[in-house]
Structures are given as C-alpha cells and as structure tokens.
Amino acid sequence: MLALAAPAAAGNDVILGINDGRVAASWPKEMAELAPRQVGVWIAPEDVEKPWAAVPPGIGVLAQLVGAPWWAEHPGAYAAAARRLVLAHPNVRELQVWNEPDLCWFPCAPSETDVDGVSRDRFYGPWLDRYLDLLSATSLALQGTGVKVLGFGMSPRLNAKWAPEALAGAIANWRNVRGGRHHDARVGGRDPDGLWHSGIWIGTAWDGPLMDGFAYHAYLYWKPESTTRIWQALGVPIWWTESGMDTVGTAGEHGYFGNVLWLYGVEGDESEQAQRLADVVAAAKADPHVAGMFNFLLEDEADLWHWQSGLVRPDGTRKPAFETWKAVAR
C-alpha cells in the first residue's frame, strides 16, 4: 500500500508559475511585471547541458524532460541525462519525468480495455511498468540533488481515461514485482485472529523512492473532489503542471491564423479565461494537497489549431488574464 505523506502546501505556499518552453531561449519583457516564482520549460535528454542564457538565475525552473521513444526504453540513460540536467542548471527545482504518457508518447497497448467500469486505456499493462522503471531510475539518480521528481504529467479528463485508484493499484503491483516478492500459496494457515490466509508473500517489496509529487494537467479538472481522490490514492503532493483556458481567437486579428481546435471543452472567451484563472489560483491556494499550479503558456500560439491559453496575444497585446495574474498570483 502507498503511505500517505504530509499535506503538500497550505495557503500562499503553493508555487504559481508559467509553463512556456519558449522562455528558455528568450526572456519576454512581460516576465518582470508578472514576476512568476517559477517557469516550466521543455527539454530533450540530448540537450540537457545546453545553456539557458535567457532564464534569470533567481527564477526556479520546472523542467519537463521528454525525448524520442528510445529514451523511454532505456531508463538508465534517461536517468543519467536527468542528473546531467540538474547539475548543469542549478535553478531546476523540479523535474517532470516525461509528459502525458497516458496518451502513448511511447509505445502502448494496441487497444483500450475496460476493467470494473474504469477505462484503463492503452497506458496500462507492461507499458505502465516501463514508465515506472523510468520514473524510479530518475528518482534514484537525483537523490541528494534537492530536485523534486514529479511523475507522469497525466493528460486531463480525470477518470474518463484513467483513475487514480487504478493507477495506485498498478504502482503497488509494480513494486511487488520489482522488489522480488512472490506469493507462495502452499504456505497458509490462520493468523492470531483466526483469519484464514491461503498463502504468504515472500521477499521484500521494492522500497526505493518513486516520486516526490504527482503531476497532471488540470484544465477543467481542478475541482477539490478531483485532487482529493488523487491525494487519497497516491499520497504525494499534487502539481498542476498545465492549467488554463483556451480562448477562441479570430483568424486575421491579433496575429492569429487558421481554424480553432476544440479540446476537452476548455475553450471560452477572454473574460471567461480571466475568471477561470482567478478561480484556479484560488483553488490551488486553498487546497493543502496542491503544491504547484502553472498556467500553460505566456504567449498564445498564433495558429488557432494550437493553444491560446496564454496571457498575451501573438501580436504582443495583453489579454484580461494578464492583469488577473498580477492580481492573484502573488
């Protein structure tokens, strides 16, 4: 069973940041005014030692380490790259191992299954074990560095694609297998309370570190009941490494082009985005299990088929959410 940890955060202790990998190459002038405590950046394992000249030394970084499928199949090499990353960049505070593996960014099972009413999707099975090998190797490699290791970075739609209870059970099974435990049905009997046991577990469960926090992409799914379920199942601080609302821009205005991509029902107008941002920040500050909340993007992507969840439009003009961030994300 997973042991519950102490509550992750309380009140204003929650870390509020902006997740936009472009800031590693160019530090926008708006950052000085927004003053986020941390930023999120994306990096490939082969690029971990390249300089981040644009990120000021005093700004903490949540690094999302994602690469080609080869890296997922070689946990030792991936973990070694993670260690080189944090040694090369002392402002890294957290490292998220991979991103949205439940969407099968590395090979997964060929089709969905449904067990006990819970859609386990293609992520469950030996492919989950492969990811947990990757996560545990990274945790071991970063011991002593002070960097928190965040697991998964799960996609949205809590329980529509995955359930934290099923994930916790799968982690427990993985621990038993990796720890060399096996069930001997020949050794049974009654315990001191008279309860009959058909066998016993022999061996020691794998007890090394696994993750310091569970990351998922909240978007619409940041309600207290959702975080409570994750906390009860996994028992580690929760990080909303991607949150926000996709605004519906108009092609030909403010630098936008293309057609709108509708995703998860997270779209709305700019005033709705500002209100959603205020609500999510308030929820993060009030929830003792949430350790971090990162708005996805500083600047909208110009192609409407991509993401417009930022605080600034492609032409540099500010959306209402910009002022909202300044007011609430302190």
C-alpha positions in Angstrom: 0.0 0.0 0.0 1.1 3.5 -0.6 1.9 5.5 2.5 0.3 8.9 2.8 2.7 11.9 3.1 2.1 15.2 4.9 -0.1 17.8 3.2 1.7 19.3 0.3 1.1 23.0 0.7 -1.1 25.5 2.5 -2.4 28.9 1.6 0.1 31.0 -0.3 2.8 28.4 0.0 1.7 27.0 -3.3 4.1 27.6 -6.2 2.5 29.6 -9.0 4.3 29.6 -12.3 4.0 29.9 -16.1 4.8 26.9 -18.3 6.1 28.0 -21.7 9.2 26.4 -23.1 10.0 29.4 -25.3 11.2 31.4 -22.3 14.4 29.3 -22.2 15.5 30.9 -25.5 14.1 34.4 -25.0 13.0 36.1 -21.7 9.9 38.2 -22.5 9.8 41.7 -21.1 6.4 40.9 -19.5 8.0 38.5 -17.1 9.4 41.3 -15.0 5.9 42.6 -14.4 4.2 39.2 -14.0 7.0 38.1 -11.6 6.3 34.3 -11.5 8.2 32.3 -8.9 8.9 29.6 -11.4 8.7 28.8 -15.1 8.2 25.5 -16.8 10.4 24.5 -19.8 10.6 21.5 -22.1 13.9 19.9 -22.9 15.1 16.8 -24.7 17.6 14.4 -23.0 20.2 15.1 -25.6 20.1 18.9 -24.9 20.3 18.9 -21.1 23.7 20.6 -20.9 23.0 23.4 -23.4 22.9 26.8 -21.7 19.7 28.6 -20.8 21.0 32.1 -21.2 17.5 33.6 -21.1 16.4 32.3 -17.7 17.5 34.6 -14.9 19.4 32.8 -12.2 16.9 33.6 -9.5 13.9 32.1 -11.3 13.1 28.5 -10.4 12.6 26.0 -13.2 10.3 23.0 -13.6 11.9 21.0 -16.3 9.8 18.6 -18.4 12.2 16.0 -19.8 10.8 14.5 -23.0 12.6 12.8 -25.9 12.3 10.2 -28.6 10.9 6.8 -27.8 14.5 5.4 -27.4 14.9 7.3 -24.2 11.8 5.7 -22.7 13.2 2.3 -23.5 16.5 3.0 -21.7 15.8 4.1 -18.1 19.4 4.2 -17.2 20.4 6.5 -20.0 17.4 8.8 -19.3 18.1 9.0 -15.6 21.8 9.9 -16.3 20.6 12.7 -18.6 18.3 13.9 -15.9 21.2 14.1 -13.5 23.3 16.0 -16.0 20.5 18.4 -16.5 20.2 19.4 -12.8 23.9 19.6 -12.4 24.2 21.9 -15.4 21.2 24.1 -14.4 21.2 24.8 -10.6 17.9 26.7 -10.9 16.0 23.5 -11.7 13.6 22.9 -8.7 11.5 20.0 -10.1 11.9 17.6 -12.9 8.8 16.0 -14.5 9.6 12.6 -15.9 8.1 12.5 -19.5 4.8 14.1 -20.3 1.3 12.6 -20.8 2.5 9.0 -21.1 -1.2 8.0 -20.9 -1.5 9.5 -24.4 1.1 7.0 -25.5 4.0 9.2 -26.5 6.0 5.9 -26.4 4.6 2.5 -27.5 1.4 1.4 -25.7 -1.0 -1.4 -25.9 -2.9 -1.6 -29.2 -6.4 -1.1 -27.9 -8.4 0.1 -24.9 -9.8 -2.2 -22.2 -12.4 -1.6 -19.5 -12.0 -3.2 -16.1 -14.5 -2.7 -13.3 -16.1 0.2 -15.1 -12.7 2.1 -15.3 -11.3 2.8 -18.7 -7.6 1.9 -18.3 -6.8 3.0 -21.9 -3.7 1.9 -23.7 -1.4 3.1 -20.9 -2.0 0.2 -18.5 -0.1 -3.1 -18.7 3.6 -3.6 -19.4 3.8 -0.1 -20.8 3.0 1.3 -17.4 5.7 -0.8 -15.9 8.1 0.6 -18.4 7.2 4.1 -17.4 7.6 3.3 -13.7 11.0 1.9 -14.4 11.9 5.2 -16.0 10.5 7.2 -13.0 12.2 5.1 -10.3 15.6 5.2 -12.1 15.3 9.0 -12.3 14.4 9.3 -8.6 17.4 7.3 -7.7 19.7 9.3 -10.0 18.6 12.6 -8.5 19.0 11.6 -4.8 21.0 14.2 -3.0 20.4 17.0 -5.5 17.5 18.5 -3.8 15.4 18.4 -7.0 11.9 17.1 -6.7 11.0 14.3 -9.1 7.4 14.6 -10.5 5.7 11.6 -12.0 3.5 11.3 -15.1 2.2 14.7 -16.2 -1.1 13.0 -16.9 -3.4 14.4 -19.5 -6.8 15.8 -18.5 -10.2 14.1 -18.1 -9.8 12.5 -14.7 -11.4 9.0 -14.7 -12.6 9.4 -18.3 -9.3 8.0 -19.4 -7.7 6.9 -16.1 -8.5 6.6 -12.4 -6.0 7.4 -9.6 -7.2 4.3 -7.7 -6.4 2.1 -10.6 -3.0 3.8 -11.0 -2.2 3.3 -7.3 -3.0 -0.4 -7.6 -0.8 -0.7 -10.7 2.1 1.0 -8.8 1.7 -1.4 -5.9 1.8 -4.4 -8.3 4.9 -2.9 -9.9 6.6 -2.5 -6.6 6.0 -6.1 -5.7 7.3 -7.4 -9.0 10.4 -5.2 -9.0 11.1 -6.0 -5.3 11.2 -9.7 -5.9 8.1 -10.5 -3.9 6.1 -13.6 -4.8 3.0 -15.2 -3.3 3.5 -18.8 -2.1 0.1 -20.4 -2.0 1.5 -23.5 -0.3 2.2 -21.6 2.9 -1.1 -20.8 4.5 -3.0 -21.0 7.8 -4.8 -18.9 10.3 -3.5 -15.8 11.9 -3.7 -15.0 15.6 -7.2 -13.5 15.0 -8.4 -16.7 13.4 -8.5 -15.3 9.8 -7.5 -17.8 7.1 -4.8 -16.9 4.6 -4.3 -19.0 1.5 -0.6 -18.2 1.3 2.0 -15.6 2.2 4.2 -13.0 0.4 7.9 -13.9 0.4 10.6 -11.4 -0.2 11.0 -7.6 0.4 8.9 -5.2 -1.7 10.9 -2.6 -3.7 11.1 0.3 -1.3 13.2 2.9 -3.1 12.0 6.4 -3.9 9.5 6.7 -6.7 8.3 10.3 -6.9 8.0 13.5 -4.8 4.8 14.7 -6.5 2.2 13.7 -8.9 1.8 16.0 -12.0 -1.3 16.2 -14.1 -2.9 18.7 -16.4 -5.9 20.0 -14.6 -7.5 22.4 -17.1 -11.2 21.9 -16.3 -10.5 19.2 -13.8 -9.1 21.1 -10.8 -12.1 20.8 -8.5 -11.4 19.8 -4.9 -13.0 16.4 -5.3 -10.6 15.5 -8.1 -7.5 16.5 -6.1 -8.8 14.7 -3.0 -9.2 11.5 -5.0 -5.7 11.7 -6.3 -4.3 12.5 -2.8 -6.2 9.6 -1.2 -5.0 7.2 -3.9 -1.3 8.3 -4.3 -0.5 10.2 -1.1 2.0 12.6 -2.7 1.8 16.4 -3.3 -0.1 17.3 -6.5 1.3 19.6 -9.2 -0.9 21.1 -11.9 1.9 21.5 -14.4 -0.5 22.6 -17.1 -3.6 24.6 -16.4 -5.5 27.3 -18.2 -8.3 28.0 -20.6 -8.0 28.1 -24.4 -9.5 31.3 -25.7 -11.3 31.4 -29.1 -9.4 33.9 -31.2 -10.3 35.1 -34.7 -8.1 34.5 -37.7 -6.8 37.8 -39.0 -6.9 39.5 -35.7 -4.0 40.0 -33.2 -1.8 37.8 -35.3 -4.0 34.7 -35.2 -4.5 32.4 -38.2 -6.0 29.1 -39.0 -9.0 27.3 -37.5 -9.9 26.7 -33.9 -9.1 23.3 -32.4 -11.7 22.3 -29.8 -10.3 20.3 -26.9 -11.9 18.9 -23.7 -14.4 21.8 -23.6 -11.7 24.1 -22.2 -12.4 26.9 -24.7 -14.0 30.2 -23.8 -13.8 34.0 -24.4 -11.0 36.1 -22.9 -13.2 37.3 -20.0 -14.0 33.7 -19.1 -10.3 32.9 -19.2 -9.5 35.7 -16.7 -12.2 34.4 -14.3 -11.1 30.8 -14.7 -7.5 31.8 -13.9 -8.7 33.6 -10.7 -10.7 30.6 -9.7 -7.9 28.1 -10.3 -5.3 30.1 -8.4 -7.8 30.5 -5.5 -8.4 26.7 -5.6 -4.7 26.0 -5.6 -4.0 28.3 -2.7 -6.9 26.8 -0.7 -6.1 23.1 -1.3 -3.5 21.7 1.1 -2.7 18.9 -1.3 -1.7 21.1 -4.3 2.0 22.1 -4.3 2.1 23.9 -7.6 0.0 25.4 -10.4 1.4 26.5 -13.7 -0.6 28.4 -16.4 0.1 26.8 -19.7 1.8 29.4 -22.0 2.7 33.1 -21.5 2.0 34.0 -25.1 -0.7 32.4 -27.3 0.4 30.4 -30.3 -0.6 32.2 -33.5 -2.0 29.1 -35.2 -5.5 28.6 -33.8 -5.2 24.9 -34.2 -2.7 25.0 -31.4 -3.0 26.7 -27.9 -4.3 30.1 -27.0 -4.2 29.7 -23.2 -1.6 32.3 -22.6 -1.8 35.8 -21.1 -0.5 37.7 -24.1 -1.8 37.6 -27.7 0.6 36.8 -30.6 0.9 40.5 -31.5 2.1 41.3 -28.0 -1.1 42.9 -26.7 -2.3 41.8 -23.3 -5.4 39.7 -22.6 -7.5 40.4 -19.5 -5.9 37.3 -17.9 -2.6 39.2 -17.8 -3.9 41.7 -15.2 -5.7 38.9 -13.4 -2.4 37.0 -12.9 -0.8 40.2 -11.5 -3.7 40.5 -9.0 -4.0 36.9 -7.8 -0.7 35.1 -8.4 1.3 36.5 -5.6 
